[in-house]
Amino acid sequence: MTTCTSQTKYEPVAGWAKLPMGVTFKGDATSVAVDSKDNVYVFNRGSEPIAVFDKEGNFLRGMGHGMFVRPHGIEIDAEDNLYLVDDDGHFVQKLSKYGEVIFTLGIKGEPCEWQSGGMFNRPTDIAIHPESGDLFVYDGYGNSRVHK
C-alpha cells in the first residue's frame, strides 16, 4: 500500500525497527516523535517504554522503566526534550533526551473528577506551540478538554 498527498509519498518499510533480543512493544506502540537529529522515539507499552532508534531503524537505547502506567502520547520540543502523556497515570512529564525528569503536570495515579475540567482524567496527547512553547494537553477520555 502506498499513500500520497501532494509530493509526499509514504510507503511501509517492513522490519524497519530493529529490536534487540528481549525488547518488545508488547503490541502497543502508542505514539512516535522525531528529534532534531532524526532519531525516532517510540512511546510504547513494552519492555522499553521509550525506545529510541536512528533514522535507519537501529535501536539506540531504551528508557522510562517503571515510570509510566500506560504510555499514550509523545512530543519533542526544539531543544529535544520529551513530553510524555500517560492516560491511566493521569499525568504528563517533561524529560530531557537522556530521560531525566524536568517537571510533571498532574499527580501520578490521582485523576480529577470525571468531566470536571481539572487536571487530568486520562489525558491522551500533547502539542507544543512552535513559537511560544505553550503546551496544549488533550484530556480526552475522562475530561473532554484541552488544557493550556
N, C-alpha and C positions, 0 to 999 in steps of 0.2 A: 504494500500500500504506500502511495506517495501522496502527500498533502501539499498543496501550493496556494500561496496568497501573494499576488504581485510577483516580484522577482525572487522571493524567498521560497526555497524548496526544502521540505523536510522528508527524511526517509529514516526508517528504523535501522539501527546498527546492531545486529544480533551479537550478543556476547560482549557488548561494549564495556560494562562494569566487570573488571577482573578482580573478583573477590578471592582473598586468600582462604585456604582451607579453614573451616570452622566459623567463618564470618558469613552471616546471612542477613537478609532483610526481613525474614520471618513473614514473608508475604505482603508486607505493608511498607513500601517506600512512599511516604505521605507527601513529601514536598522536596523541591530541588531549587538550589540557587547557585550562582556562579560569582566568584570574586574577581578582583581586578587583574589577577594573574591567570585567569581562565581555569582555575581549579573549580571542580564541581562538588558541592556539598549536598549529600542526600540525607535528609532527616527521615528516620525510619524507626520501626518498632522491632528491630532485630538485635543482634549481638553488639553492634556498634551504632548507637543511636544517631551519631553524626559521623557519617562515612565520607571521607574526603578522597577525591580522585583527581588525577591530572586530566587534561583535555583528551588524552588518548584512552582513558578508562583505567589507568593503573592506580591501584589502591595506594594512597599515601599514608593515611593514618585514620584512626577512629578515636572518638572522644564522646564524653557525655554519659559515661557509665553511671548508673544509679541516680541520675539527675532528673529523669522525666518519668511521668506516669504513663502518658500516651502522646507521643510526639505527633504534631499535626501540621504546623506551618513554619517556614523559614524564609528569612530575607537577609540580605547582606548590604551594609551601608558603604559609602565611598571610602571609608578607612578599613574596610574588610572586617568589621565587627559583625557578629552574627546576632540575629534576633530570632528567638525560638519560641513558638507558641505550643503550649501543652493544654489540650482541651480538657482532659479528665483531671489534670492537676490544677486547672483554673488559674494559670499564670503565664507570664511572658518573661523571658530572660534575655538580657544582652550579654553576650560573651565575646571575649577577644578571639581572634582567629586561632589562638592556642588553647582555648577552652576555659580561660579564667572568667569567673562571673564578674561583670561590671555593675549590673543592677538587675533587680527583679521587680516586675509590676504584678500586683495581686499577691495573694498569700497562698502558697502551695497547699493544696488539699482543702481550701476553705472557699467554696463558691458563695457568691452573693445570692440573695433570694431569687428564685425563678422570675424572669421578666421584670426585675426591679430597677434595672438601669445602673446598678452598682458594678464594680469591677471584681471579678468576672464570673460568668457562669458558662463554662465550656467555650472559651474563645477558640477561633479556628485559624485566623490568618492575620498578617500584619503587612502594612505598606509604609514606606518611608518617602516623604516628600523630597524630591531631588534637589530642591533649592534650600528650603528652610530646615530640613531634617526632622520636621514634625512626624510623629508616629500616629498611625491610624490602625487601631486594633479592631478587627471584626469579631464581635462576641456573638456568634451566630446561633449556636444550638440552644442555649438557655436564656438568652437575653435579647436577641434580635436587634442589636445596636452596633454602631461604630463609635468607639471611644477615641478621642484625640488627646 
